[in-house]
Amino acid sequence: MKPGIHPAYGPVVFRDRAANYAFLTRSTMTSDKTIEWEDGNTYPVVDVEVSHVSHPFYTGTARVLDTAGRVKRFERRYGRRGAN
C-alpha cells in the first residue's frame, strides 16, 4: 500500500442512541466528540440511527404486512374487475 493516501484506521465507539447501546470497534470514521470507554481510555464516538440492537430485522420485532387485508381494501375502494 502507498503511504499517505489511506485514512487513519483506529478504535472508534459507535453509539446507537435509540437503544442506548455502544460498542467499540476499529474504523476509518472520525468524530470531534469523544467518550470515555469502560477500559478508561477516551475514544471518538459516532452516533448512529440504527444498529443490530435496534433494527427490527435483528430484534425479531419486524412487522408482518397484512397483504390480504390490503388487497381486500383496494378492491372495496376501487372495485373488483371481472374477467372480460
Backbone atoms as SQL, in Angstrom:
CREATE TABLE atoms (id INTEGER PRIMARY KEY, chain TEXT, resi INTEGER, resn TEXT, atom TEXT, x REAL, y REAL, z REAL);
INSERT INTO atoms VALUES
  (1, 'A', 1, 'MET', 'N', 0.841, -1.177, 0.000),
  (2, 'A', 1, 'MET', 'CA', 0.000, 0.000, 0.000),
  (3, 'A', 1, 'MET', 'C', 0.885, 1.239, 0.000),
  (4, 'A', 2, 'LYS', 'N', 0.433, 2.248, -0.714),
  (5, 'A', 2, 'LYS', 'CA', 1.171, 3.500, -0.739),
  (6, 'A', 2, 'LYS', 'C', 0.984, 4.248, 0.573),
  (7, 'A', 3, 'PRO', 'N', 2.051, 4.773, 1.118),
  (8, 'A', 3, 'PRO', 'CA', 1.907, 5.536, 2.365),
  (9, 'A', 3, 'PRO', 'C', 1.291, 6.912, 2.102),
  (10, 'A', 4, 'GLY', 'N', 0.481, 7.375, 3.058),
  (11, 'A', 4, 'GLY', 'CA', -0.051, 8.726, 2.996),
  (12, 'A', 4, 'GLY', 'C', -1.342, 8.905, 2.221),
  (13, 'A', 5, 'ILE', 'N', -1.889, 7.846, 1.599),
  (14, 'A', 5, 'ILE', 'CA', -3.123, 8.021, 0.831),
  (15, 'A', 5, 'ILE', 'C', -4.326, 7.367, 1.502),
  (16, 'A', 6, 'HIS', 'N', -4.114, 6.596, 2.535),
  (17, 'A', 6, 'HIS', 'CA', -5.208, 5.901, 3.208),
  (18, 'A', 6, 'HIS', 'C', -5.599, 6.631, 4.492),
  (19, 'A', 7, 'PRO', 'N', -6.887, 6.633, 4.825),
  (20, 'A', 7, 'PRO', 'CA', -7.308, 7.282, 6.068),
  (21, 'A', 7, 'PRO', 'C', -6.817, 6.506, 7.283),
  (22, 'A', 8, 'ALA', 'N', -6.721, 7.201, 8.399),
  (23, 'A', 8, 'ALA', 'CA', -6.275, 6.562, 9.639),
  (24, 'A', 8, 'ALA', 'C', -7.314, 5.538, 10.079),
  (25, 'A', 9, 'TYR', 'N', -6.850, 4.379, 10.514),
  (26, 'A', 9, 'TYR', 'CA', -7.699, 3.273, 10.941),
  (27, 'A', 9, 'TYR', 'C', -7.430, 3.023, 12.410),
  (28, 'A', 10, 'GLY', 'N', -8.433, 3.284, 13.252),
  (29, 'A', 10, 'GLY', 'CA', -8.201, 3.125, 14.668),
  (30, 'A', 10, 'GLY', 'C', -9.484, 2.852, 15.427),
  (31, 'A', 11, 'PRO', 'N', -9.385, 2.743, 16.743),
  (32, 'A', 11, 'PRO', 'CA', -10.559, 2.434, 17.551),
  (33, 'A', 11, 'PRO', 'C', -11.564, 3.587, 17.573),
  (34, 'A', 12, 'VAL', 'N', -12.839, 3.232, 17.435),
  (35, 'A', 12, 'VAL', 'CA', -13.942, 4.195, 17.442),
  (36, 'A', 12, 'VAL', 'C', -15.116, 3.547, 18.165),
  (37, 'A', 13, 'VAL', 'N', -15.847, 4.330, 18.938),
  (38, 'A', 13, 'VAL', 'CA', -17.059, 3.849, 19.601),
  (39, 'A', 13, 'VAL', 'C', -18.251, 4.270, 18.760),
  (40, 'A', 14, 'PHE', 'N', -19.095, 3.292, 18.393),
  (41, 'A', 14, 'PHE', 'CA', -20.347, 3.570, 17.706),
  (42, 'A', 14, 'PHE', 'C', -21.456, 3.480, 18.742),
  (43, 'A', 15, 'ARG', 'N', -22.292, 4.537, 18.801),
  (44, 'A', 15, 'ARG', 'CA', -23.333, 4.602, 19.827),
  (45, 'A', 15, 'ARG', 'C', -24.696, 4.681, 19.155),
  (46, 'A', 16, 'ASP', 'N', -25.547, 3.711, 19.473),
  (47, 'A', 16, 'ASP', 'CA', -26.921, 3.683, 18.993),
  (48, 'A', 16, 'ASP', 'C', -27.769, 4.422, 20.015),
  (49, 'A', 17, 'ARG', 'N', -28.180, 5.633, 19.667),
  (50, 'A', 17, 'ARG', 'CA', -28.910, 6.472, 20.609),
  (51, 'A', 17, 'ARG', 'C', -30.311, 5.926, 20.896),
  (52, 'A', 18, 'ALA', 'N', -30.932, 5.267, 19.929),
  (53, 'A', 18, 'ALA', 'CA', -32.286, 4.758, 20.109),
  (54, 'A', 18, 'ALA', 'C', -32.323, 3.625, 21.132),
  (55, 'A', 19, 'ALA', 'N', -31.290, 2.792, 21.162),
  (56, 'A', 19, 'ALA', 'CA', -31.285, 1.633, 22.050),
  (57, 'A', 19, 'ALA', 'C', -30.387, 1.836, 23.267),
  (58, 'A', 20, 'ASN', 'N', -29.732, 2.993, 23.359),
  (59, 'A', 20, 'ASN', 'CA', -28.800, 3.255, 24.454),
  (60, 'A', 20, 'ASN', 'C', -27.742, 2.157, 24.533),
  (61, 'A', 21, 'TYR', 'N', -27.094, 1.900, 23.392),
  (62, 'A', 21, 'TYR', 'CA', -26.104, 0.834, 23.279),
  (63, 'A', 21, 'TYR', 'C', -24.888, 1.379, 22.544),
  (64, 'A', 22, 'ALA', 'N', -23.719, 0.985, 22.981),
  (65, 'A', 22, 'ALA', 'CA', -22.484, 1.416, 22.324),
  (66, 'A', 22, 'ALA', 'C', -21.531, 0.235, 22.221),
  (67, 'A', 23, 'PHE', 'N', -20.718, 0.243, 21.170),
  (68, 'A', 23, 'PHE', 'CA', -19.707, -0.806, 21.036),
  (69, 'A', 23, 'PHE', 'C', -18.436, -0.214, 20.453),
  (70, 'A', 24, 'LEU', 'N', -17.337, -0.785, 20.853),
  (71, 'A', 24, 'LEU', 'CA', -16.015, -0.333, 20.430),
  (72, 'A', 24, 'LEU', 'C', -15.523, -1.227, 19.312),
  (73, 'A', 25, 'THR', 'N', -15.087, -0.607, 18.237),
  (74, 'A', 25, 'THR', 'CA', -14.548, -1.345, 17.107),
  (75, 'A', 25, 'THR', 'C', -13.497, -0.474, 16.431),
  (76, 'A', 26, 'ARG', 'N', -12.947, -0.951, 15.346),
  (77, 'A', 26, 'ARG', 'CA', -11.971, -0.161, 14.598),
  (78, 'A', 26, 'ARG', 'C', -12.624, 0.314, 13.314),
  (79, 'A', 27, 'SER', 'N', -12.318, 1.552, 12.933),
  (80, 'A', 27, 'SER', 'CA', -12.932, 2.131, 11.754),
  (81, 'A', 27, 'SER', 'C', -12.076, 3.288, 11.250),
  (82, 'A', 28, 'THR', 'N', -12.389, 3.733, 10.034),
  (83, 'A', 28, 'THR', 'CA', -11.740, 4.924, 9.485),
  (84, 'A', 28, 'THR', 'C', -12.568, 6.173, 9.757),
  (85, 'A', 29, 'MET', 'N', -13.763, 6.008, 10.326),
  (86, 'A', 29, 'MET', 'CA', -14.606, 7.163, 10.647),
  (87, 'A', 29, 'MET', 'C', -13.985, 7.948, 11.790),
  (88, 'A', 30, 'THR', 'N', -14.219, 9.252, 11.766),
  (89, 'A', 30, 'THR', 'CA', -13.712, 10.110, 12.821),
  (90, 'A', 30, 'THR', 'C', -14.842, 10.985, 13.343),
  (91, 'A', 31, 'SER', 'N', -14.614, 11.589, 14.498),
  (92, 'A', 31, 'SER', 'CA', -15.606, 12.453, 15.098),
  (93, 'A', 31, 'SER', 'C', -14.910, 13.424, 16.033),
  (94, 'A', 32, 'ASP', 'N', -15.519, 14.585, 16.201),
  (95, 'A', 32, 'ASP', 'CA', -14.986, 15.552, 17.158),
  (96, 'A', 32, 'ASP', 'C', -15.410, 15.209, 18.579),
  (97, 'A', 33, 'LYS', 'N', -16.520, 14.469, 18.707),
  (98, 'A', 33, 'LYS', 'CA', -16.999, 14.074, 20.031),
  (99, 'A', 33, 'LYS', 'C', -16.200, 12.869, 20.529),
  (100, 'A', 34, 'THR', 'N', -15.986, 12.824, 21.831),
  (101, 'A', 34, 'THR', 'CA', -15.270, 11.699, 22.433),
  (102, 'A', 34, 'THR', 'C', -16.076, 11.142, 23.592),
  (103, 'A', 35, 'ILE', 'N', -15.719, 9.931, 23.996),
  (104, 'A', 35, 'ILE', 'CA', -16.370, 9.266, 25.113),
  (105, 'A', 35, 'ILE', 'C', -15.325, 8.470, 25.872),
  (106, 'A', 36, 'GLU', 'N', -15.481, 8.423, 27.190),
  (107, 'A', 36, 'GLU', 'CA', -14.587, 7.592, 27.991),
  (108, 'A', 36, 'GLU', 'C', -15.181, 6.193, 28.031),
  (109, 'A', 37, 'TRP', 'N', -14.417, 5.224, 27.582),
  (110, 'A', 37, 'TRP', 'CA', -14.893, 3.855, 27.471),
  (111, 'A', 37, 'TRP', 'C', -14.650, 3.105, 28.774),
  (112, 'A', 38, 'GLU', 'N', -15.146, 1.885, 28.868),
  (113, 'A', 38, 'GLU', 'CA', -15.057, 1.063, 30.069),
  (114, 'A', 38, 'GLU', 'C', -13.625, 0.777, 30.496),
  (115, 'A', 39, 'ASP', 'N', -12.698, 0.785, 29.541),
  (116, 'A', 39, 'ASP', 'CA', -11.303, 0.497, 29.872),
  (117, 'A', 39, 'ASP', 'C', -10.549, 1.725, 30.375),
  (118, 'A', 40, 'GLY', 'N', -11.252, 2.871, 30.465),
  (119, 'A', 40, 'GLY', 'CA', -10.638, 4.092, 30.968),
  (120, 'A', 40, 'GLY', 'C', -10.044, 4.977, 29.903),
  (121, 'A', 41, 'ASN', 'N', -9.960, 4.515, 28.677),
  (122, 'A', 41, 'ASN', 'CA', -9.420, 5.306, 27.569),
  (123, 'A', 41, 'ASN', 'C', -10.519, 6.145, 26.932),
  (124, 'A', 42, 'THR', 'N', -10.119, 7.212, 26.272),
  (125, 'A', 42, 'THR', 'CA', -11.049, 8.094, 25.577),
  (126, 'A', 42, 'THR', 'C', -10.958, 7.817, 24.082),
  (127, 'A', 43, 'TYR', 'N', -12.126, 7.607, 23.453),
  (128, 'A', 43, 'TYR', 'CA', -12.191, 7.285, 22.029),
  (129, 'A', 43, 'TYR', 'C', -13.173, 8.236, 21.347),
  (130, 'A', 44, 'PRO', 'N', -12.997, 8.451, 20.042),
  (131, 'A', 44, 'PRO', 'CA', -14.008, 9.213, 19.300),
  (132, 'A', 44, 'PRO', 'C', -15.304, 8.414, 19.256),
  (133, 'A', 45, 'VAL', 'N', -16.442, 9.109, 19.309),
  (134, 'A', 45, 'VAL', 'CA', -17.741, 8.439, 19.293),
  (135, 'A', 45, 'VAL', 'C', -18.544, 8.918, 18.088),
  (136, 'A', 46, 'VAL', 'N', -19.172, 7.958, 17.395),
  (137, 'A', 46, 'VAL', 'CA', -20.010, 8.241, 16.235),
  (138, 'A', 46, 'VAL', 'C', -21.418, 7.774, 16.578),
  (139, 'A', 47, 'ASP', 'N', -22.381, 8.691, 16.529),
  (140, 'A', 47, 'ASP', 'CA', -23.773, 8.352, 16.808),
  (141, 'A', 47, 'ASP', 'C', -24.420, 7.805, 15.543),
  (142, 'A', 48, 'VAL', 'N', -25.116, 6.672, 15.687),
  (143, 'A', 48, 'VAL', 'CA', -25.796, 6.044, 14.558),
  (144, 'A', 48, 'VAL', 'C', -27.273, 5.939, 14.871),
  (145, 'A', 49, 'GLU', 'N', -28.086, 5.906, 13.826),
  (146, 'A', 49, 'GLU', 'CA', -29.530, 5.818, 13.985),
  (147, 'A', 49, 'GLU', 'C', -29.976, 4.396, 14.318),
  (148, 'A', 50, 'VAL', 'N', -29.369, 3.410, 13.675),
  (149, 'A', 50, 'VAL', 'CA', -29.799, 2.026, 13.822),
  (150, 'A', 50, 'VAL', 'C', -28.573, 1.134, 13.940),
  (151, 'A', 51, 'SER', 'N', -28.646, 0.165, 14.832),
  (152, 'A', 51, 'SER', 'CA', -27.608, -0.862, 14.931),
  (153, 'A', 51, 'SER', 'C', -28.290, -2.216, 15.034),
  (154, 'A', 52, 'HIS', 'N', -27.507, -3.248, 15.244),
  (155, 'A', 52, 'HIS', 'CA', -28.100, -4.577, 15.350),
  (156, 'A', 52, 'HIS', 'C', -28.981, -4.719, 16.590),
  (157, 'A', 53, 'VAL', 'N', -28.860, -3.818, 17.533),
  (158, 'A', 53, 'VAL', 'CA', -29.663, -3.874, 18.749),
  (159, 'A', 53, 'VAL', 'C', -31.056, -3.284, 18.529),
  (160, 'A', 54, 'SER', 'N', -31.178, -2.291, 17.653),
  (161, 'A', 54, 'SER', 'CA', -32.465, -1.627, 17.471),
  (162, 'A', 54, 'SER', 'C', -33.132, -1.908, 16.128),
  (163, 'A', 55, 'HIS', 'N', -32.463, -2.563, 15.200),
  (164, 'A', 55, 'HIS', 'CA', -33.053, -2.814, 13.884),
  (165, 'A', 55, 'HIS', 'C', -34.082, -3.941, 13.989),
  (166, 'A', 56, 'PRO', 'N', -35.289, -3.740, 13.452),
  (167, 'A', 56, 'PRO', 'CA', -36.343, -4.751, 13.584),
  (168, 'A', 56, 'PRO', 'C', -35.976, -6.113, 13.015),
  (169, 'A', 57, 'PHE', 'N', -35.165, -6.174, 11.983),
  (170, 'A', 57, 'PHE', 'CA', -34.787, -7.470, 11.409),
  (171, 'A', 57, 'PHE', 'C', -34.006, -8.306, 12.404),
  (172, 'A', 58, 'TYR', 'N', -33.088, -7.688, 13.123),
  (173, 'A', 58, 'TYR', 'CA', -32.252, -8.424, 14.065),
  (174, 'A', 58, 'TYR', 'C', -32.939, -8.660, 15.402),
  (175, 'A', 59, 'THR', 'N', -33.870, -7.804, 15.781),
  (176, 'A', 59, 'THR', 'CA', -34.526, -7.953, 17.078),
  (177, 'A', 59, 'THR', 'C', -35.739, -8.865, 17.014),
  (178, 'A', 60, 'GLY', 'N', -36.216, -9.178, 15.816),
  (179, 'A', 60, 'GLY', 'CA', -37.375, -10.044, 15.673),
  (180, 'A', 60, 'GLY', 'C', -38.688, -9.321, 15.847),
  (181, 'A', 61, 'THR', 'N', -38.670, -8.010, 15.845),
  (182, 'A', 61, 'THR', 'CA', -39.899, -7.244, 16.006),
  (183, 'A', 61, 'THR', 'C', -40.370, -6.657, 14.678),
  (184, 'A', 62, 'ALA', 'N', -39.964, -7.277, 13.595),
  (185, 'A', 62, 'ALA', 'CA', -40.365, -6.777, 12.282),
  (186, 'A', 62, 'ALA', 'C', -41.868, -6.931, 12.114),
  (187, 'A', 63, 'ARG', 'N', -42.482, -5.952, 11.475),
  (188, 'A', 63, 'ARG', 'CA', -43.919, -6.005, 11.245),
  (189, 'A', 63, 'ARG', 'C', -44.220, -6.901, 10.059),
  (190, 'A', 64, 'VAL', 'N', -45.235, -7.704, 10.198),
  (191, 'A', 64, 'VAL', 'CA', -45.696, -8.529, 9.091),
  (192, 'A', 64, 'VAL', 'C', -46.828, -7.772, 8.419),
  (193, 'A', 65, 'LEU', 'N', -46.681, -7.556, 7.132),
  (194, 'A', 65, 'LEU', 'CA', -47.700, -6.794, 6.406),
  (195, 'A', 65, 'LEU', 'C', -48.914, -7.659, 6.137),
  (196, 'A', 66, 'ASP', 'N', -50.071, -7.097, 6.315),
  (197, 'A', 66, 'ASP', 'CA', -51.328, -7.782, 6.067),
  (198, 'A', 66, 'ASP', 'C', -51.686, -7.576, 4.602),
  (199, 'A', 67, 'THR', 'N', -51.079, -8.354, 3.730),
  (200, 'A', 67, 'THR', 'CA', -51.295, -8.146, 2.302),
  (201, 'A', 67, 'THR', 'C', -52.700, -8.547, 1.887),
  (202, 'A', 68, 'ALA', 'N', -53.277, -9.565, 2.496),
  (203, 'A', 68, 'ALA', 'CA', -54.637, -9.965, 2.136),
  (204, 'A', 68, 'ALA', 'C', -55.613, -8.849, 2.477),
  (205, 'A', 69, 'GLY', 'N', -55.449, -8.245, 3.638),
  (206, 'A', 69, 'GLY', 'CA', -56.303, -7.130, 4.032),
  (207, 'A', 69, 'GLY', 'C', -56.134, -5.934, 3.120),
  (208, 'A', 70, 'ARG', 'N', -54.916, -5.708, 2.673),
  (209, 'A', 70, 'ARG', 'CA', -54.668, -4.589, 1.761),
  (210, 'A', 70, 'ARG', 'C', -55.347, -4.809, 0.420),
  (211, 'A', 71, 'VAL', 'N', -55.304, -6.039, -0.076),
  (212, 'A', 71, 'VAL', 'CA', -55.937, -6.345, -1.358),
  (213, 'A', 71, 'VAL', 'C', -57.445, -6.160, -1.251),
  (214, 'A', 72, 'LYS', 'N', -58.047, -6.661, -0.164),
  (215, 'A', 72, 'LYS', 'CA', -59.497, -6.504, 0.014),
  (216, 'A', 72, 'LYS', 'C', -59.888, -5.041, 0.130),
  (217, 'A', 73, 'ARG', 'N', -59.100, -4.277, 0.833),
  (218, 'A', 73, 'ARG', 'CA', -59.392, -2.850, 0.976),
  (219, 'A', 73, 'ARG', 'C', -59.284, -2.153, -0.379),
  (220, 'A', 74, 'PHE', 'N', -58.282, -2.523, -1.187),
  (221, 'A', 74, 'PHE', 'CA', -58.129, -1.949, -2.514),
  (222, 'A', 74, 'PHE', 'C', -59.325, -2.295, -3.394),
  (223, 'A', 75, 'GLU', 'N', -59.743, -3.570, -3.355),
  (224, 'A', 75, 'GLU', 'CA', -60.873, -3.992, -4.170),
  (225, 'A', 75, 'GLU', 'C', -62.163, -3.304, -3.723),
  (226, 'A', 76, 'ARG', 'N', -62.346, -3.124, -2.425),
  (227, 'A', 76, 'ARG', 'CA', -63.525, -2.443, -1.914),
  (228, 'A', 76, 'ARG', 'C', -63.528, -0.981, -2.344),
  (229, 'A', 77, 'ARG', 'N', -62.366, -0.356, -2.312),
  (230, 'A', 77, 'ARG', 'CA', -62.272, 1.056, -2.641),
  (231, 'A', 77, 'ARG', 'C', -62.422, 1.316, -4.135),
  (232, 'A', 78, 'TYR', 'N', -61.792, 0.514, -4.945),
  (233, 'A', 78, 'TYR', 'CA', -61.759, 0.770, -6.379),
  (234, 'A', 78, 'TYR', 'C', -62.571, -0.231, -7.191),
  (235, 'A', 79, 'GLY', 'N', -63.184, -1.168, -6.548),
  (236, 'A', 79, 'GLY', 'CA', -63.987, -2.157, -7.248),
  (237, 'A', 79, 'GLY', 'C', -63.135, -3.265, -7.820),
  (238, 'A', 80, 'ARG', 'N', -63.763, -4.396, -7.953),
  (239, 'A', 80, 'ARG', 'CA', -63.042, -5.560, -8.495),
  (240, 'A', 80, 'ARG', 'C', -63.369, -5.678, -9.971),
  (241, 'A', 81, 'ARG', 'N', -62.353, -5.904, -10.761),
  (242, 'A', 81, 'ARG', 'CA', -62.551, -6.075, -12.200),
  (243, 'A', 81, 'ARG', 'C', -62.950, -7.514, -12.482),
  (244, 'A', 82, 'GLY', 'N', -63.966, -7.672, -13.300),
  (245, 'A', 82, 'GLY', 'CA', -64.402, -9.021, -13.682),
  (246, 'A', 82, 'GLY', 'C', -63.619, -9.490, -14.901),
  (247, 'A', 83, 'ALA', 'N', -63.662, -10.779, -15.157),
  (248, 'A', 83, 'ALA', 'CA', -62.973, -11.344, -16.319),
  (249, 'A', 83, 'ALA', 'C', -63.784, -11.005, -17.557),
  (250, 'A', 84, 'ASN', 'N', -63.237, -10.191, -18.459),
  (251, 'A', 84, 'ASN', 'CA', -63.932, -9.791, -19.681),
  (252, 'A', 84, 'ASN', 'C', -63.367, -10.483, -20.863);
